[in-house]
Amino acid sequence: MPAPIRLRELIRTIRTARTQAEEREMIQKECAAIRSSFREEDNTYRCRNVAKLLYMHMLGYPAHFGQLECLKLIASQKFTDKRIGYLGAMLLLDERQDVHLLMTNCIKNDLNHSTQYVQGLALCTLGCMGSSEMCRDLAGEVEKLLKTSNSYLRKKAALCAVHVIRKVPELMEMFLPATKNLLNEKNHGVLHTSVVLLTEMCERSPDMLAHFRKVRQLSSSQLVPQLVRILKNLIMSGYSPEHDVSGISDPFLQVRILRLLRILGRNDDDSSEAMNDILAQVATNTETSKNVGNAILYETVLTIMDIKSESGLRVLAINILGRFLLNNDKNIRYVALTSLLKTVQTDHNAVQRHRSTIVDCLKDLDVSIKRRAMELSFALVNGNNVRGMMKELLYFLDSCEPEFKADCASGIFLAAEKYAPSKRWHIDTIMRVLTTVRSYVRDDAVPNLIQLITNSVEMHAYTVQRLYKAILGDYSQQPLVQVASWCIGEYGDLLVSGQCEEEEPIQVTEDEVLDILESILISNMSASVTRGYALTAIMKLSTRFTCTVNRIKKVVSIYGSSIDVELQQRAVEYNALFKKYDHMRPALLERMPVMEKITTNGPTEIVQTNGETEPAVLETKPPPSGLQPASQANDLLDLLGGSDITPVIPTAPTSKPASAGGELLDLLGDLNLTGSPVSAPAPQIAQPPFLLDGLSSQPLFNDTAAGIPSITAYNKNGLKIDFTFERSNTNPSVTVITIQASNSTELEMTDFVFQAAVPKTFQLQLLSPSSSVIPAFNSGTITQVIKVLNPQKQQLRMRIKLTYNHKGSAMQDLAEVNNFPPQSWQ
């Protein structure tokens, strides 16, 4: 058989291929020749063939048929064969394939070989792809090599020990005696790998961390002073061509030592005090003109912020981050903003000094920097700077990309509510946001602004005049039009009378006000909810205006035949008020009283009914006997007048066959919960009640529900979900569950979605969450309300599904919740 071509010739030939098909043809031809050589047990060219096979593997072609040939090369006595064999094993084998266990004995023999380079090959292979079984069998040999005097082998053995600890943590104590003298080594390679090994041991075992922290009789044997000494030598040492990178001595080793110091100093006063001086030296003596120095400074800042450092040192760290913000490198600016965002809660005043630089980052072209700067700007807002910061953020809101507008508007709403210097400023700011962002505001912006206006009695005339002028001829900003319609309906008499003292009053007639509201009703840009606001406003004006009541009656009667079911129902009910209950109309449509925010265990979902804000209530009516179809067994509960809130899971149509009754369970797949069979028909779902049916004055939730204990439904990977409970006073069968999601990790969780399903005997509805981002370090929570109808008083059970993004990865998990307190369902 002719000698196979060399690897260099194969590479040259493959590179001449003009098309992918031509390249595949060359690869297939060469693979066939290699297979033939393997079948003939050609030992002469086995090494060359495996090398070519590895190149093909790098190009993405299958090379699994060369696995056993790699084992044969490893068993060879020639170093060139072993080198290619071990390289092939690291590329083609992993612990999921049983064939890798065949090389355990070869690796053991090579670890005891007389040649250090053969030992190094075996250590590299074991540290790269050794399984837990191999690590258990060969840990003794690795530990021996860790104590050898050969620095070449010690550095490789230290890295191999890191892999062994990751695979078999219980073997950690075996390497503890060998670590005593590792940091006394002069070789930088050994020092580097030793620090990596110590870091792994401290991170994986609290006992090891306590062992390395504890004070011994000889201070030189403590780990922190040793690390401080090494770091000081690196800073103070002169130029060394072997370790110098851009004028800095071994920055990789410095970064590793700083990370280990951060672990040792966390929540430990003695260790933190021992490293304060060296951290200050690193922070002040490191050159910042090159990226290498910036990397060391960044690790120093993280260490200072994570340990119990002195206040002056923390200010120094924040000033370093402030200098990073002025750097031309976008990555450095992004890192600085992210770090400042983590520290702003603990060192608020120090971060405030860099406020102008942070605000300038809002004008950056990079969207990632913009987002971090926006989040940090909101964190810096307080009562002293709210006017200036809001001015900058409103300017940013005007010019930012659409993906920023929703988050920026929400942040401005929260900051204005918390730090507003006056009610007029608060109202003007929110109106400016609504005018700017159009439809990018959150659903609760409209009811929150209505509540603010209602509670600002002295600003009613000013507000209704401003809103009237804001919507003249422009109905594209739907949230603004909804608020304006509500205010005109409430305070239209103040608008017509021209009683505004805050600014020059305008002259408006009753007919002009009605013209605006009718234009909203017929505008193509008006949503169904907006039309509901406008029609309700017109109805309210029937008790505030005196000369246009007949015109109002005519408009209301016209919409009694509207194709919009919600609008039609409102118009029919308003017509009934004119005809049957005219004596009650002035009392029913009188001005709204001052609204009080009711603080519960979770947020109260606000819905707009007839232009007024009311907390959402679930209500059911008893069914007529024998009229309940089986297909409605899983229909979702309707909200009282809640056409503007869409349930997460759509209600099944009544004409659907009974076989689709488990549609709700499709949300999370089959819910494997066995409940008792339903012996009675499911309750009839209430139709939207007549307007006058909801005039009861009873409270929303049952006071006796305050004694229901909360539970932790989920706690894994830093994400914690707590359930709190309330009982509806209008329907005792309805349990209102408020979930609170918190995040204890160091990075925020984004795109968070909570889903739930219950057995067929229950009915469930999920309302909108307060946000989709869970802040890190338990600095905030997401809340969401679940409403469950349990007519048969059965034990409550639920399956939940959680999806979110964390550390750049998409996460998903399922869990069952079966520990609901009896008070929540009995």
N, C-alpha and C positions, 0 to 999 in steps of 0.2 A: 504494500500500500504506500503511495507517495506521501512524503512529509506534508503535513497540513501547513497552510500559510501562517505567517506570524501575525501577532495581534496588530502591529503597526500597519501591515499591509491590509488587514481586514478593515481597520478604521479608514484608511485612505480609500479603499474600494467603496465602502458604504457612503462616504461623503461625496462620491461622484454621482450617486443616484439622483436623477432629476425629479422623480415623482415618488410618492409614498408607496405606490404599488411596486415600483422597481426596487425600492429599499426592502420591502417585505420579501420579494423574490430572492434577493441576495441573502437575507437572514435565514429564510427557510432552507436554502441550499446549503449554507454553512452549518446550520443545526443538524441537517441530515448527515453531513460528513462527520460531525462531532459525535452523534449517536453511534455511527458505525465504528468509530474509533473506541468508544466506551465499550461496545459489545465485544470487541476483539481484545479487550484488556491491554490496550497499548500503554504501557507504563512510561515509555520514552516521552511521549508528547501529551500526557495527561495534564501536566501543569499548564502547558500552552493552551490546551482546549478549554480548561476551566477558566483561564483568564479571559479568553474570547467570550465565553458564556456569560461572565460577569459584565462585560461591556454590553452585551445584548440585553442583559437584565436592566442595566442602567438606561437603555433606550426604551424600556417598557415592554420588551418581548418576554414570553414565558421561558424560564430557565430552571424549573423545578427538577428536571430530570438529571441535573448535575449535583444534587444534594449528596448522594452516596459517594460520588467521586471526590467531593470535598473531604469526606471522612477518610478516604484512602490517602489523600495527600497529607492530611494531618498525621496519619500513622507513619508516614515516610520519615526517613532519617535525614533527608536533605533539607537544609534550611529554606531554600527557594521553594520547595514543594510545601513545606509547612506554612510559609508566609501566604501563599496563594490559597491553600486549604483553609486556614483560619479566616482569611478575608472572605472567602466564599461562604463559610459557615455563618459569619456575622451578617452577610447580605441575604442568603437564601434560606436560613433556618431561623426559627424562633421557638419559644417554649410551647406553642400550641401543637407542634409536630413532635411525635414520639421519637422520631429518628435522631433528634438532638441528644437524647440520653445515651446514645451509643458512643458519643465522644467524651463522656465523663472520665473514663479511665485514661484516655490519651491526654486530656488536660491535666489530670493528676500527675501523670508521669512527666509531662513537660514543666509543670510547676516545680518539680524537683530536679530539673535538668541542670547540667553543669554550665550551660551557656546562658548568660543573662538575657540575650535577645530572644531565645526560645521561651524562656520564662515570661518575658514581657509579652510575647504573642499570646500565650495562654491566659495571662491576666487580663489583657484587653478583651479577648473573646468572652471570658467568664463575666467580666464587668459589663459587656454589651448585651448578651442574650442568655445569660444563665438563668435557668428556672429555679424555683424554690427548692426542688429536690437536689439539683446540682449544687446550689449554694450551701445546703446543709452538708453535703458530702465533702465539699472542698474548702469550707470555711477555715478549717485547721491549717491547711497549707497557706492560705492567704494571710492568716494571722502570723505565721512564722516569717513570711516574707516582709511583713510590716515591721518586724523587729530587726531585719538585716541591716548591715552597715552600708549596703550599696544604695546610693540615692536614686539611681535609675529604677531599681525595683521597688523602692519604698513609695515613690510617688505613684507608680502604677498600682501597687497593692492598696494604697489608701483609697484610690478611686474605685477599685474593685470592692473594697470593704463597704463603700457607700451603697453599691448595688446590692450587696449581700444583706445589708441592714434594711433596705427598702423591700426586699423580697421576704426576708425572715427576720422581723424586728426582735424576736426573742434571742437572737444571737448577738445582740448589741453588746452585752456585758463581756463577751469574749474579747472584744477589741479594746476594752477600757484600759487594761494595763499597758497596751502598746501606745496609747495616746499620750502617756506621761512625758515622753522625751521627744515627741514629734516636733514641738514648737522650738526646740533647742537646735534644730538643724539649720545650717547656714544656706543650704541649697534652696533657691526660691521655688523651684518646682515642688519639692517636698513640702515646704511651708504652705504653698497654695493648696495642694491637695489635702494637707492635714487640716487646714481651716475648713475646707469643704466637708470633710468627715466629721469634725466637731460640730459644725452647723447642723448637719443631718441628725446627729445624735441628740442635740439639744432640742430640735424641732419635734422629734418623734417621741421623746420620752421626758415627761416632767421630772422623773427621778434623776435622770442624767443631768438635766438642767440644774437641779438643786445641788447635785454632786459637784459640778464645775463651779458653782457660785460660792460654795461654803468656804469659810476661812480655815486655813490649815496653819500649822505651827510655823512652817517656813513660808514666808510671804512670796518667795520666788516661785513657789509651786502653784500659786493661784493662777487661774486662767486669765482673768482680766488684766492683772499687771503684766503678764507675759505678752498679751496682745498689744497693750499700750506701749510696751518697750519696742516691739517689732515695728509698730506703726511709726513711732518717734524716730527710729533709725532710718526708716524709709524716707521720712520727710527731711531729715537733717543730712542724709548721705549726699555725697557729691555725685558728679556725673558717672554713670555706669553704662557703658555701651551695650551690655548684655540685657539690661532690664529697662533701659530708657525708652519712653514713648512720648515724643513731642516735648522733651525737656522734663518729664515727670518720671520718677523712679517707680517702676512696676505698678502702674495704676490698677491692674487686675487684682493683685494681691491686696492693695489698699481697700478696694471696694469689698472684697471678701471679708477682710477683717472688720470693716465698719458694719457689715451685715451681722456678723457674729456678735459684735459688741451690742448691737441693737437688741438681739434676742436675750443676751445676758443681763442687760440693764433694764429691760421692761419690768415694771412693778417691783423693782429692787433698789432700795435707797443706797446701800453700800456700794453695789456695783456701779450705779449711776454716778455717784460722787467720785469714784476712782477714775472714771473716764471723761469727766467734764473738761479737764485741762487739755487733754490731747485733742478732743473734739474742737475746742476753741483754736488750738494751733493749726489743725487741718483747715478749719474754716477761714483763717486769716492768712495762711502761708501758701495756699494752693493757687496757682496761676489760672486765670479765667479766660485768657485769650484763646485757648484751644479747647476743643470739645472734650479732650481727655480730662482736663481740670474740671470742667463743668460736671462730668459724670461723678467724679469724686465728691465735689461739693453737694451734688444732689443726694448722694448716699449719706453724706454727713448731716444734711438737713433732716432726712428721714430718721436718722438715728437720734438726733437731738429731740425731735418731736415725739419720738416713741418712748424714750426713757424719762426718768424723773430728773430732768435737767434744771439748771438754774434759770431764773426768769431772764437774766441778761443774755444767756446763751440762746434762748428761744427767740428773743428779739433779733439777735444776730442771724439766726437761721431764716427768719422771715425777711430780713433785709437782703439776704442772698437771693431768695426767691424774687424779691422786688427787682433786683438787678437782672435776673433771668428774663423778666418781662420786657426789658429793653434790648434783649438780644435779637439779632436779625434772624436767627434760626427758629423756624416755626415750631419744631419739636420741643425746643427748650422752653419757648413761651407756653406751649400747651402743658408741659410738665409742671411749670411754675403755677399756672392757674389751677390745675388739678390739686396740687399740694396745698395751695392757699385755701382752697375750698374745704379741705379736710381739717385745717387748723383754725378756720375763722371762728368757730364756736368757742374754742378755748383761749385764743389770743386775738380777740376782736379788735382791741385798740391798736395793736401792732400792725395788723393787716390794714386798718383804716388809713394808715399813713401812705399807703400805696394806692389809694382810691382813684386818683386821677389817672394813674398808669393803667389800672384795671379798666376804667371806663374807656380809655383810648383803644383798648383791645376790642371793644364792640365794633370798631370801624375796620377791623382786620378783614382781609379777603377770604381767609380760611374759615370754613363753616364750623370746624371743630373748635377752633379758638373762640369764635363768636359765641358758641353755645356755652362753653366753660366761663367766658367772661360775663355772659348774661346771668348765669346761675350765681356766680360770685358777687355780682353787683346787687342782686336781690338780697343776698346774705348780709351785705354791708349796710343796707338801709336801716336807719333808726330814726328816732324822733327829731334829732338835730339836723340831719341831712336829707330828710325826706323830700323837701321841695326841689333841691338841686338834683338828687338822684332820679326823681321821677321825671324831671325835665329831660335828662339824658336818656332815660329808658323810653320815654315817649318819642323822642327823636329817633331812637333805634327802632321802635315799633313802626314808625312811618316808612323806614327805608329797608327793613330786613326782609329776607326771603319768606315765602308763605309758610315754610315748615317751622319757623320760629314764632309766628304770630300768636298761635294758640297758647303756647307756654309763656310767652312774654305777657300776654294779656292777663292770664291767670295770676302770674306773679305780681303784676301791678295792682290787680284787684285786692290780693291778700295784703300787700304792703300798705295800700291806701286805707284799707279797713283797720289795720293795726296801728298806723302812725299818723293818720290824717290830722293836720293841725286845726282844721275847721270843717264843718259840714259842707259849706259851700265849695271849698277846695276839693273835698272828697267827691261831691256830685260832679263838679266840672271835670275832674280827672277821669272818672268812669265814663262820662259822656264823651270825652275826647277819645277814649279807647274804643268805645262802641262805634264812633264815627270813623275811626281809622281802620279797624280790623274786619269790619263787615261781619261775615258769618264765622269767623275763626274763634269766637268766644265760647267758653264752656256753657253747658245747659243751665247751670245755676246762676249765671251772671244776671239774667233778667229778673228772677224773683229776688235776688239779693239787692239789686239797685232799687226795685220797687219798695222793698222793706226800708231801705235807707231813706228814700224820699218820703215815705209815709211817716217815719219817725222824726223827720226834720220839719216840724210844723211851720216854723218861721220862713222856710225856704220854698213853700208850695207854689206861691205865685211866681217866683223867680224861675223855678224849675220847669213849670208847665210852659212858661213863655219861651225859655231856651229850647225845650224839646219841640215846641210848635214850629219855631223858626228853623230848627235843624232838619225837619222832615219835609219842608215845603218843596214840592216837586221832585223829591228823591226818596223812593221807597225801596231802594236796593239794600239798605242796611237793616235787615230784618230784626235783629235784637233791639236796635234803636227805635224802630217803628213800633215794636210791641210795647216798649216802655212808654213811648210817647202816647200811644193809644190809651194805655191804662191811665196815665196821668191826666190826659184830656178828659177822659170819662169821669175821673174823680174830682178834678179841680177846674173843669171847664168854665164854671161861673167866675173863678178868679181871673181866668184868661180874658174873658169878655169884659169884665169890669175894669181891667187895666189898673189893678192895685199893686203892681210890682214896685217895690221901693229899692231893690238892689240895682236895677238898671232902668234905662228909659222904657216906659211901658209902650206897648203897641196897641193900635186900635183894631180890634177884631170883632166881627159880628157873629151872631149865632149861626147864620147860614154859611158863613165862611168856614167855621169850625166843622159843621156837618159836611160841607163839600170835601174837606180834607179826609174825613173818615170814610165817606162814600168812595172817594178815589182809592183809598187803601183796599176797600172791599172788592173793587172791580179790577185792581191792578194785576197784571200777569206776574209781577214779581212777588206778590204776596203769597206766603205759605198759608196752609189751612189754619195753623195756630194763630198767625197774625190776623187773619180775617175774623177769627173768634174774638180776639182782643178788640178789634174795631167794632164789631157788632155789639159786644157787651158795653163798650164805651158809649155808643149811640144810645143804647137802652138807659144807661145811667144818666145821660144828659136830659132824659125826659123829666127828671125831677130837679134838674139844675137850670134848665132853660124854660122860658115861659111862652115864647112866641112861635116855637117850632115843634110843638108836641105832635101835631097832626102829620107833619113831615116825617117825624121819627116813627110814628105808627105805620106809615106807608112803607118806609124802608124795611121795617121789621117784618111786615106781612109778606113782602116780596120774597124774602129769604126763607119763608116757610116751605117753599117748594124747591130749595136748592138741592143740587145733586150731591153736595158735600153733606154726609149724614150728620156730622157733628154740628155744622152750621145750621142745618135744617132743624135739629133738635133744639138748639138754643132759640132759634126764631119762633118755633112753635110754643116753647115755654114762655117766652117773653110776650107773645100774643095772648097767651092764657092769663098772664099778669094784667094786661090791659083790660081784658074782657071779664074775667071771673074774680080777680083779686086786686082790682084797682085800688081798693081802700088800703091794701097792704103794701102797695108799690113804693110809696115814699119811705116807709120803714125798711123795706128789704134793700132798697138801693141807696140808702144813706151812706155818707162818707165812711170809709174804712177807719177803724180806730187804730191807735198806735200799736204796731206789732212788736211782740217780744220774742227774742230768739229762745227757743226751748232747747236747752242742752241735755241731751240724752247720752246713752252709752255709745251711740253712733250718730251720724248725721241724719236729720229728718229729710226725706226726699220731698222736694217741693214740686207740686204740679200746679198748672194754671187752669182753674175752672172758672168760666164766665169772667175772665179777666182779673180774678182775684187769686191770691196765693193761699193755698191750704196744704197742710201736710197730707200725703197720700194715705188713704185708708182702704183696706180690703173689706168688702162687704158682700154677703151672700144672702139670698132669699130662699125660703123653703120651697121645694118644688111642688107643682100640682101632682096629685097622686096619679101614678100610672103614665105620666107623660115624659119621663126622663129617658131619652134614647141612650143605648149602651155606648154609642160612638163618642159621647161627650165625657166619658169617664176620666179622660186625661186632659181636658181643656184647661188652659191657664185662667186664673182669676183675672177679671177685668178691674182696672183701677176706676175709682169714682171719677167720671168725667175725664179719664186719663187718655184721651186720644192723642195727646202730644207726647206721651211717653210710650215708647215701643218696647214690649217685653223682649228679653234676650231670646226666649224660645217662643216662636209664634204659636198662637192658639190654633188647634186643628179645626177645620170646618165641620159643621154638624152633619153634613151629608157624607162624611167619610165612613167607610165600613168599620165595624167593630174590630176587625183584625189589626187595625192600625193604632189600637189603644196604647201600645207601648212606645209610641213615637218619642216621648220624652226621654226614654232610656237610651235612644240612639245617640244622645249627646256624648256619652262616655262609653258606649258599647254596652254589652249585657251587664246589668247591675245584678250581681249574684247575691241578692238578698231574698230570703224566703219569708214571706209574710202570710198571715192567715187569709184564706180566700174571702173575697168580698161577698157578704151575704145580703147586703142591702144596696140599692142603687146609689150611685154617687150623687152628691147634691147638685141641684141645678145651679148653673153659674148665673149670677145676677146680671141683668141687662143694665146699661147706664141709667141710674134712677132719674126720676123727674126732678127738676130743679128744686122744688119746694120740699122734696123728701129729705134733703140733707141739712135742714135748718135746726137740727138738734144741737144742744149745747154741751153734750157729754164729752169728757176728755178723750184724747186719741188712744192712749194706752192705759191699761189697767194698772192702778197704783200697787196692787198686790204683787205684781210681777217683779217688784224691786228685789225680792228675796231670792230670785232664781240665780244660782251660782254660775259664773262663767266657766268655760272649759278651754283647754288648748287642743285644737283639732289637728294641728300639724306642727312639727318642730324638727326640721332636718336641713342640713347644709346652710345654716345661718338664717333660714326663712322660718318665721313663726307665725301661725294663724290662730288667733283667739276668737271664740264665739261669745257674745253676750246676748241676752234674751229679754224680750218684752212681749206682753200679750195684748192684743187688740181689744179695746173696750167695746167696740161695736160688734165684734164677732169673737167670742171666746175660743173658737176653733182655729183662729189664725195666730200663729207664732211669728213674731218679727225677730229675726236673727241678724245681728250686726257683726260682720267680720272685721277684724283689725289685723292687717298684715304688717310685720316689722322685719327689718333686715339687720343682723348683727355683724355682717362681714364688713370688710374695708372698702368695698366697691358697691355702687348702687345697682339695683336690679331694675331693668327696663322692660317695656312691653309686657307687663304683668297682666295675666288674664286668669280669673278665677271662674271655674265652672262647677256646677253641682247637679246631681240627679238623685231622685228619691224613688221608693217603690210605687207601684201603681195605685195604692190606696191613698197616697198623698198627692197634693198639687203644690207646685213650687213656682216662684217667680223671682228672678234676679233683677235688681235695679242697677243703675249705672254706678261704677266705682268713682271714688273721689279723684283718682289719678291712675296712671299706668306705670309710674316710677316709684320704687320703694327706696328712700334714702338710706345710705350706709350708716353704720355705727349707731343704729336704733335712734337716729335723729328725727325720725318722722314715721308716720304710718299711712297706709292706704285703708280706707273704710269702704264697705259695700254692704247694702242691705238685702237680706233674703226674706221673703214672705212665704210661709208654708201653711197650707190649709190641711188640717188633720181632723176631719169630721167624725171619724170613728175612735178618736182618742187612743190610737195605737202607739207603741213605742217608736220614737223617731229614729230613723237610720238614714244615712246619707253617704254617697260616694262623691269625692271631690277630685277635680283635675286641675293642676297648676302648670302654667306655662309662662316662661320668662326668659330673658337674656341676661347672662351674668358672666363677667370676665371674657366677653367675646364669644361665648358659647350659648346655644339654645338649650334650655333646660325644660324638662317635662316630667311630671310625677303624678301618680294616682294614689289615693288613700281612701280608706273607709273610716267613717266617724260613727261609732256605736255607743259612745259614752255620754249621750245627752242626759242631763239631769231630769228626773221624773217630773219636776215642776214645769218643765218646758213643754210637755205633751199631755199630761193628765188633765 
